[in-house]
Amino acid sequence: MSNSTFRDTIATVDKQGKRNWIFAKQPKGRWYNIRSWVSLFYFSVFFSLPFISINGRPLFLLNVIEGKFILFGAIFWPQDFFIFGLAMLAFIIFIVVFTMAFGRLFCGWMCPQTIFMEMLFRRLEYWIEGDAAAQRMLQQSPWNTNKIIRKTGKHLAFYALSFLIANMFLAYIIGAKALGRIITEPLSAHTGGFIALLVFSGVFYGVFAFMREQICTIVCPYGRLQGVLLDKNSILVAYDYERGEPRAKFRKTDTSAHGDCIDCMQCVKVCPTGIDIRNGTQLECVNCTACIDACDFMMEQTGRAKGLIRYASENGIAQKQPLRFTTRLKVYSTILALLLIVITFMLGSRKPVSGTIMRTAGMLYQEQGTDSLSNLYRIKLVNKTTKDIPIELKLEDENGIVSMIGNPVIHVKAEGQGEGTFFIVLPKTRVHQRKSTFYIGLYEHNERITRLRTTFLGPVQ
């Protein structure tokens, strides 16, 4: 694929194992402009989503503290976690299918790490310290007033931006209203929340100020997965070695037969992970397209056709083949479609109130007079709606009754929980075995919402 020797190290680490700091040149071009617009949309969604509500309920909330998750206005409690788990499984399979077809397109265009790093923090760095050459000179210069001001200013700005992002992430976890209380009320009332903000801010600051591309090349598991997911038909940012080799420096008077690559190294200088894309597919490449813009610019300047580096597959370059829907893609796509059907069915059939019935532990049946038997139960209910619901329990069997202890109606508050204790009373003639199965109907104003299954213990026959 190139005339380079085999590479067994990553670009950000030298032979002694020390960090090679990447001073990436600021990219310019069509793809970078498109990514900028995509990022602008991404930021508008990210910074506004926690503040959008539907019927008084946040549009998106991941409250792991209370075990309450709200996705697009629909609330999920721990009892619904199997649906949430299936959704996560479907998302993972989607990523697998997407990666097999389009490589690490997600990494370059939608990954929060890439977007925040390249479109916020690195742009802020360019504004304060200058482009790559100026940053390198500043790094190598002695500590003087100019360096102290620029370095201090950059890191203060990085931490302030990290603090803002931490606030937004916390809003996704505890909600915008709870975050507002942490901000406006005395610090002593929300010490834990303030500490969480500082921790989140420190993590984001460390990632974007120091770790940077190391997150993509060392920490992120998705980058490691691409090695087993990509094949020769996957679309990725690729160098057309058939057209570019052999390389030669550009000279107007040179009439020798060379490839289109002029070995200008611009594709390497703009790469945020420091790789040479001409060495082929590499685990550090996040498909950010910076090298495409840099190469297209040089091709235009030298009168050559653009697209020496472009979105393509290995077979597309070597054998001029288009993207194919392979058997592996078909299998994963079928699994994904089936999962989506199951999830859609579960969401459509999800009841507004769910519950759990537990027979009192350690107790057998009780004699009720001379002709009846009873079992004692406890019920816990979860209201998934934004209104209070009065629940009445009825036995779905004409031969028995539900006898509530205390209030005959269980009032379950909006997005809250309720519980009650009751007996199931059956005539002895109805109990024919040691353990029988019955259903309890949950009714709101004589309209059944759902029913729950339970068992009744009787005497040994």
Buried (B, 14 or more C-beta within 10 A) or exposed (E): BBEEEEEEEBBBBEEEEEEEEBBBBBBEBEBBEEBEEBBEEBBEEBBEBBBEBEEEBBBBBBBEEEEBBBBEBBBBBEBBEEBBEBBEBBEEBBBBBBBBBBBBBBBBBEBEBBBBBBBBBBBBBBEBBBEBEEBBEBEEEEEEEEBEEBBEBBBEBBBEBBBBBBBBBBBBBBBBEBBEEBEEEEEEEBEEBBEBBEEBBBBBBEBBBEBBBBBBBBEBEBBEBBEEBBBBBBBBBBBBBEBBBEBBEBEEEEEEEBBBBBBBEBBBBBBBBBBBBBBBBBBBBBBBBBBBBBBBBBBEEEEBEBBBBBBBBBBBBBEEEEBBEBEBBEEBBEBBEEBBEEBEEBBEEBEBBBBEBEBEEEEEBEEBEEEBBBBBBBBBBBBBBEEEBBBBBBBBBEEBBBBBEEEEBBBBEEBEEBEBEBBBBBEBEBBEEEEBEBBBBBBBEEEEBBBBEBBBBBEEE
